[in-house]
Amino acid sequence: MAATLDVSYTDGDWELKSGSGDIIVQGREHNGRVGLVGLGYDGTTVIYSGRDEDNIAHWYEIPLAGGKPRLFLDEINVERLYWDETTGYLTGYLDEIKGPVFHNPAYGKTVSSIRAAFADYAMRMMDWTPDFRKVLVRTSGNKDSGSWFVVDLSTGEAKAIAYEREALTPDLVGETSIFAYTAADGLEMDGILTLPPGREGTGLPLIILPHGGPHAHDTEGFDWWAQAFAARGYAVFQPNFRGSTNRSQAFKLAGYGEWGRKMQTDLSDGMAALAEQGIIDPSRACIVGASYGGYAALAGVTLQQGLYKCAVAVAPVSDITAMFSEDYRASGRQRITKRALLDQLGPRDGWDAVSPRRFAAQADAPVMLIHGKDDTVVPYSHSHKMADALKDAGKPYELVTLDGEDHWLSLSKTRLEMLEAAVGFVEKHNPAN
């Protein structure tokens, strides 16, 4: 045992101790958002995460023998860390902009050559041999639905070994690109635009497809859901709205307290920017999403009006107060969980005003609700109660129940059932042709 982290779920007090039990560093994080990351490059230091007084997360490195913590990889957008499986020591990290970065300079040269070879694709080095002579690479995007290669550095050859979706040849995959725009309040952001295969980006019907989380983000890689709509003639836009994780921490924190507010208008601002450039026809738009994206889909036709011809919400949150109660109860009613939720959602007195179920009577377009009966993340009751509210208000809706399915659509059978229902509903209410 090299180090242990002890966190109080009552008040957020924490202690990082060495293997011998000596306290290396300690503090208080009222939301309990402190974590043990791992050992440093040579195994003599330990890396941990914490937040400063502005609620910005940082990584810190400190000697196991004790000393002063120092910021680690600060101001770098790190997507993942790489570890030596035999020692547990850190070997490098994945920079979202520069790609893989290794402590060993020889590995760095190898990475540069591999990135250059796959420059036209969303590429990720998935694994490598201990001597770094062979590297497993996955590519997608740019008409690639998912391909795997073994790169042999001793010969300089890349051999394709597997294709994830052999039936999806390049001519059937829509092109993706990053579309940058500015929100109404001046905040710069972007999203992923997918065009129908073989179609120009002019006057197209649109699917707004916000991601879940909401603390996540979409990239240019192959997205099976977006491509399913693109293959049927729709432009698909996946906005990385405020609160997403593709930019700075300040951008992520800008989403706090903005459910149904600026996080929502960021989506319609993106649609307006696409319309201004003539890429899409704003009178032919639907909004589709899952989890938080499902919430945004419901909000798009209840909290907002006049924007979408239909909405498809998969495993959506429909009531903020209910979500808070469920998450707080699931944590064992821990104080730090309560504080963290309040930080993200904002004051309680504003929750009803951004809960789609409370505004079902304002729904101005048909709604499809799709939900797994065994969802333990967002309970099925969110869709069931939303359906009841729409029914009581005399609004058009459909409720599709996925028996035995969870929040993540883990079963291929019900995943297909969801996709067929969602695509069919959109084609009915907003045909592409």
C-alpha positions in Angstrom: 0.0 0.0 0.0 1.5 3.3 -1.1 -1.1 5.8 0.0 -4.7 6.0 1.2 -7.3 8.8 1.1 -9.8 9.1 3.8 -12.8 11.4 3.2 -15.6 12.3 5.7 -19.0 12.2 3.9 -20.4 14.3 6.7 -18.3 17.5 6.5 -15.8 16.9 3.6 -12.7 16.7 5.8 -10.0 14.6 4.1 -6.6 13.2 4.8 -4.0 11.7 2.4 -1.8 9.2 4.2 1.3 7.3 3.3 1.5 3.6 3.4 2.8 3.8 7.0 -0.2 5.8 8.1 1.5 9.2 8.3 -0.6 12.2 7.1 1.0 13.6 3.9 -1.6 16.4 3.4 -5.1 17.2 4.6 -7.9 19.6 4.0 -11.7 20.2 3.7 -13.8 20.1 0.5 -17.4 20.8 1.3 -18.6 18.7 -1.6 -16.2 15.9 -0.9 -14.8 16.3 -4.4 -11.3 15.2 -3.6 -9.8 12.0 -5.1 -6.7 9.8 -5.3 -5.4 9.7 -8.8 -2.3 7.6 -8.6 1.5 7.4 -8.4 3.7 9.8 -10.2 6.3 9.1 -12.9 8.9 7.5 -10.7 6.7 6.2 -7.9 8.0 8.6 -5.2 5.1 11.0 -5.5 1.3 10.6 -5.3 -1.2 12.6 -7.4 -4.6 13.7 -6.0 -7.5 15.9 -7.2 -9.1 18.7 -5.3 -10.9 22.1 -5.9 -9.8 25.6 -5.1 -11.9 28.4 -3.5 -13.4 29.1 -6.9 -14.6 25.5 -7.2 -12.1 24.8 -10.0 -10.7 21.3 -10.0 -6.9 20.7 -10.1 -4.5 17.9 -9.8 -1.8 18.1 -7.3 1.4 16.1 -6.9 3.1 15.6 -3.5 6.1 13.4 -2.4 5.0 10.3 -0.5 7.6 11.3 2.1 5.8 14.6 2.7 6.3 18.1 1.4 4.4 20.8 -0.3 1.8 20.0 -3.0 2.3 21.4 -6.5 -0.1 21.7 -9.4 0.2 18.9 -11.8 -0.7 19.1 -15.5 -2.5 22.3 -14.9 -4.1 24.2 -17.8 -3.9 21.0 -19.9 -7.1 19.3 -21.1 -6.3 15.7 -20.1 -8.7 13.1 -21.3 -7.0 10.1 -19.8 -3.8 9.0 -18.0 -1.5 6.1 -19.0 0.0 3.8 -16.4 2.6 1.1 -16.3 0.7 -2.1 -15.6 3.6 -3.7 -13.8 4.6 -0.8 -11.5 1.5 1.4 -11.3 3.7 4.4 -12.2 2.4 7.1 -14.5 3.8 6.9 -18.0 1.9 9.7 -19.8 -1.4 11.2 -20.6 -3.8 11.9 -23.5 -4.0 15.6 -24.3 -7.3 16.3 -26.2 -5.4 18.7 -28.5 -1.9 17.3 -28.8 -2.8 13.6 -28.5 -0.8 11.1 -26.3 2.1 12.6 -24.4 4.7 10.3 -22.7 7.3 10.9 -20.1 9.8 8.9 -22.2 10.9 11.2 -25.0 11.5 8.3 -27.4 7.8 7.3 -27.1 6.9 10.9 -27.9 8.6 10.7 -31.3 6.7 7.5 -32.0 3.4 9.1 -31.1 4.0 12.0 -33.5 4.6 9.6 -36.4 1.5 7.6 -35.6 -0.6 10.7 -35.4 0.7 12.0 -38.7 -0.2 8.6 -40.3 -3.9 8.9 -39.2 -4.2 12.7 -39.3 -7.5 12.6 -41.3 -9.4 10.6 -38.6 -10.4 10.7 -35.0 -7.6 8.4 -33.8 -6.8 6.8 -30.4 -3.9 4.6 -29.3 -5.7 1.9 -27.4 -2.8 -0.2 -26.2 0.8 -1.1 -26.9 3.4 -3.7 -26.2 5.8 -3.1 -23.2 8.7 -2.3 -25.6 6.4 0.2 -27.5 7.2 -1.5 -30.8 3.6 -2.4 -31.7 0.7 -0.1 -31.0 -3.1 -0.9 -31.3 -4.9 2.1 -32.9 -8.6 2.7 -33.4 -9.9 5.3 -35.9 -13.4 6.7 -36.6 -15.1 9.7 -38.2 -14.5 11.2 -41.6 -16.6 8.4 -43.3 -15.0 5.7 -41.0 -17.5 3.8 -38.8 -14.7 2.3 -36.6 -11.5 0.6 -37.7 -8.7 -1.1 -35.8 -5.0 -1.3 -36.8 -1.8 -2.8 -35.5 1.1 -0.4 -36.1 4.5 -2.1 -36.2 7.1 0.5 -35.5 9.9 -1.8 -36.5 8.6 -2.0 -40.1 6.6 1.2 -40.2 3.5 -0.7 -41.4 -0.1 -0.3 -40.2 -2.2 -3.4 -40.7 -6.0 -3.3 -40.5 -7.2 -6.1 -38.3 -10.9 -5.4 -37.7 -13.9 -3.2 -38.7 -16.6 -2.5 -36.2 -19.4 -2.1 -38.8 -18.4 -3.7 -42.1 -21.8 -3.1 -43.7 -21.3 0.7 -43.3 -19.0 1.4 -46.2 -17.5 5.0 -46.4 -20.2 6.1 -48.9 -22.9 5.4 -46.2 -21.2 7.4 -43.5 -22.0 11.1 -43.2 -19.1 13.6 -42.9 -18.6 15.2 -39.5 -17.1 18.6 -38.7 -16.8 21.0 -35.8 -19.2 24.0 -36.1 -18.3 27.0 -34.0 -20.8 29.6 -32.9 -21.5 32.2 -30.3 -24.4 32.0 -27.7 -26.7 35.0 -27.2 -24.7 36.2 -24.2 -21.5 36.1 -26.2 -20.1 32.8 -24.9 -18.1 31.0 -27.6 -18.9 27.3 -28.1 -19.1 24.6 -30.7 -20.8 21.4 -31.7 -20.5 18.5 -34.0 -22.3 18.8 -37.3 -23.0 15.6 -39.3 -24.3 15.9 -42.8 -26.2 13.3 -44.8 -24.0 11.1 -46.9 -23.4 12.6 -50.3 -25.5 15.7 -49.6 -24.4 19.4 -49.5 -25.0 21.4 -46.4 -27.8 23.6 -47.8 -31.4 23.9 -46.5 -31.4 20.5 -44.7 -33.9 19.3 -42.1 -32.3 19.2 -38.7 -32.0 17.0 -35.6 -30.6 18.7 -32.5 -29.0 15.9 -30.5 -27.7 17.2 -27.1 -25.5 14.9 -25.1 -26.2 13.5 -21.7 -24.3 14.2 -18.5 -24.6 17.1 -18.7 -20.9 17.1 -17.9 -19.7 15.4 -21.1 -19.0 16.4 -24.7 -19.3 15.1 -28.2 -16.4 14.7 -30.7 -16.0 14.2 -34.4 -15.7 10.4 -34.1 -18.4 8.0 -35.4 -21.7 8.4 -33.5 -24.2 5.6 -34.3 -27.2 7.6 -33.3 -26.3 10.7 -35.2 -25.4 8.7 -38.3 -28.7 6.8 -38.2 -30.5 10.2 -38.7 -28.0 11.5 -41.2 -28.4 8.3 -43.3 -32.1 9.3 -43.7 -31.4 12.8 -45.0 -31.1 14.9 -41.8 -28.3 17.2 -40.7 -27.5 16.4 -37.1 -26.1 18.9 -34.7 -24.6 17.9 -31.3 -24.0 21.1 -29.4 -21.3 21.2 -26.7 -23.3 23.7 -24.6 -22.1 25.4 -21.5 -21.5 22.8 -18.8 -19.8 20.5 -21.3 -16.3 19.2 -20.7 -14.6 20.1 -24.0 -13.3 23.5 -22.9 -12.1 25.1 -19.7 -13.4 24.4 -16.2 -14.9 27.8 -16.2 -17.0 26.7 -19.2 -18.1 23.7 -17.4 -19.0 25.7 -14.3 -20.9 28.2 -16.5 -23.6 25.5 -16.7 -24.2 25.4 -12.9 -27.8 26.6 -12.2 -28.6 26.8 -15.9 -30.7 23.7 -16.5 -33.6 24.9 -18.7 -32.1 28.3 -19.0 -28.8 29.2 -20.8 -27.9 25.6 -21.2 -31.2 25.3 -23.2 -30.9 28.4 -25.2 -27.3 27.4 -26.2 -29.0 24.6 -28.3 -31.4 26.9 -30.1 -28.6 29.5 -30.6 -26.7 26.8 -32.4 -29.7 26.1 -34.6 -30.0 29.8 -35.4 -26.3 30.0 -36.4 -26.7 27.0 -38.7 -29.8 28.6 -40.3 -28.0 31.9 -40.7 -25.4 30.1 -42.8 -28.1 28.4 -44.9 -27.0 24.9 -43.8 -30.4 24.0 -42.3 -34.1 24.9 -42.6 -35.1 26.0 -39.1 -38.7 25.3 -39.8 -37.9 21.6 -40.2 -36.2 20.8 -36.9 -36.7 18.1 -34.2 -34.8 17.7 -30.9 -33.7 14.3 -29.7 -31.7 13.2 -26.7 -31.1 10.8 -23.8 -30.7 11.4 -20.1 -29.8 15.1 -19.7 -30.3 15.3 -23.5 -33.8 13.8 -22.9 -34.4 16.5 -20.4 -33.3 19.1 -23.0 -35.6 17.5 -25.6 -38.6 17.9 -23.3 -37.6 21.4 -22.4 -37.3 22.3 -26.0 -41.1 21.9 -26.6 -42.3 22.9 -23.1 -40.0 25.6 -21.7 -39.4 26.8 -25.2 -42.0 27.2 -28.0 -42.0 27.5 -31.8 -38.7 25.8 -32.4 -39.2 22.1 -33.0 -41.7 20.0 -34.9 -41.2 17.0 -32.5 -39.2 15.8 -29.5 -37.8 12.4 -28.6 -36.7 12.0 -25.0 -34.9 8.8 -24.0 -34.6 8.1 -20.2 -35.2 11.8 -19.5 -35.3 13.8 -16.3 -38.7 15.4 -16.3 -38.8 17.0 -12.8 -35.7 18.6 -11.1 -37.1 18.3 -7.5 -37.7 14.5 -8.0 -34.2 14.1 -9.4 -32.6 15.8 -6.5 -34.6 13.7 -4.0 -33.7 10.5 -5.8 -30.0 11.3 -6.0 -29.8 12.5 -2.4 -31.6 9.4 -1.1 -29.4 7.1 -3.2 -26.3 8.6 -1.6 -27.5 7.7 1.9 -28.5 11.3 2.5 -24.9 12.5 2.6 -24.5 16.1 3.2 -21.7 16.5 0.7 -23.9 15.0 -2.0 -26.7 17.5 -1.1 -24.3 20.4 -1.4 -22.9 19.2 -4.7 -26.4 18.9 -6.2 -27.4 22.3 -4.9 -24.2 23.8 -6.5 -25.1 22.3 -9.9 -28.8 22.9 -9.9 -29.0 26.3 -8.3 -31.5 27.5 -5.7 -34.5 25.2 -5.0 -37.1 27.9 -5.6 -36.1 27.9 -9.3 -36.5 24.1 -10.0 -40.2 24.0 -10.8 -39.7 26.8 -13.3 -37.4 24.5 -15.4 -39.1 21.1 -14.9 -40.8 20.1 -18.2 -43.4 18.0 -16.4 -44.8 21.1 -14.7 -45.3 22.7 -18.2 -46.7 19.8 -20.1 -49.7 21.9 -21.0 -47.4 24.2 -22.9 -46.0 21.4 -25.1 -46.3 22.7 -28.7 -45.1 19.6 -30.6 -45.6 15.8 -30.4 -43.4 14.0 -27.8 -42.1 10.5 -27.7 -40.9 9.1 -24.4 -38.6 6.1 -24.4 -37.5 4.6 -21.1 -36.0 1.4 -19.7 -38.1 -0.2 -17.1 -35.1 -1.1 -15.0 -33.4 2.3 -15.1 -31.7 3.0 -11.8 -30.1 6.3 -12.8 -33.2 8.2 -14.0 -36.2 6.1 -12.7 -38.9 5.1 -15.2 -41.3 7.2 -13.2 -39.9 10.4 -14.9 -41.3 9.3 -18.3 -44.4 7.7 -16.8 -45.4 10.9 -15.0 -44.5 13.1 -17.9 -46.7 10.9 -20.1 -49.6 11.4 -17.6 -49.1 15.1 -17.5 -49.2 15.3 -21.4 -52.3 13.1 -21.4 -54.1 15.2 -18.9 -53.2 18.3 -21.0 -54.5 16.7 -24.1 -51.1 16.8 -25.8 -49.9 14.3 -28.4 -47.4 11.8 -27.1 -46.2 8.2 -27.2 -44.6 6.2 -24.4 -42.3 3.3 -25.4 -41.4 1.1 -22.5 -38.2 -1.0 -22.8 -38.6 -4.1 -20.7 -35.5 -5.2 -18.8 -33.5 -2.3 -20.0 -31.2 0.0 -18.0 -30.2 3.7 -18.4 -27.4 2.9 -20.8 -29.4 0.9 -23.4 -27.1 -2.0 -22.7 -29.1 -4.6 -24.6 -28.8 -4.7 -28.4 -32.4 -5.7 -28.8 -33.8 -2.8 -27.0 -31.2 -0.4 -28.4 -32.5 -1.3 -31.8 -36.1 -0.9 -30.6 -35.2 2.6 -29.3 -33.6 3.6 -32.6 -36.4 2.4 -34.8 -39.0 4.1 -32.6 -37.1 7.4 -32.5 -36.3 7.5 -36.2 -39.8 6.5 -37.1 -41.3 9.2 -34.9 -39.1 11.9 -36.4 -39.8 10.7 -40.0 -43.6 10.9 -39.2 -43.6 14.4 -37.8 -40.7 15.9 -39.7 -40.0 14.0 -42.9 -36.7 14.6 -44.6 -38.1 14.5 -48.1 
